[in-house]
Amino acid sequence: MKTVFLLAFIGILGALAAAGLFMLRNSGGKQRGPKMARALAVRVGVSVALFLFILLSYYMGWIQPTGVPLTR
């Protein structure tokens, strides 16, 4: 389970880095907006998918709360 979460976070950071590179790089006069927007859309999609996977994992019993107390 940790591997799935780690791969998803790496994918999120990779899409964010790609969007940043598209934003900063001058692509020879071409519009950089569509590539950057696509990379950000991928990042949002992977983030939503990770959130839904975490919810599904909790409901299926694949992951459990840690039981960390909220009081001091």
Stockholm file with secondary structure:
# STOCKHOLM 1.0

chainA/1-72         MKTVFLLAFIGILGALAAAGLFMLRNSGGKQRGPKMARALAVRVGVSVALFLFILLSYYMGWIQPTGVPLTR
#=GR chainA/1-72 SS CHHHHHHHHHHHHHHHHHHHHHHHSCCTTSCCHHHHHHHHHHHHHHHHHHHHHHHHHHHHTSSCCCCCCSCC
#=GC SS_cons        CHHHHHHHHHHHHHHHHHHHHHHHSCCTTSCCHHHHHHHHHHHHHHHHHHHHHHHHHHHHTSSCCCCCCSCC
//
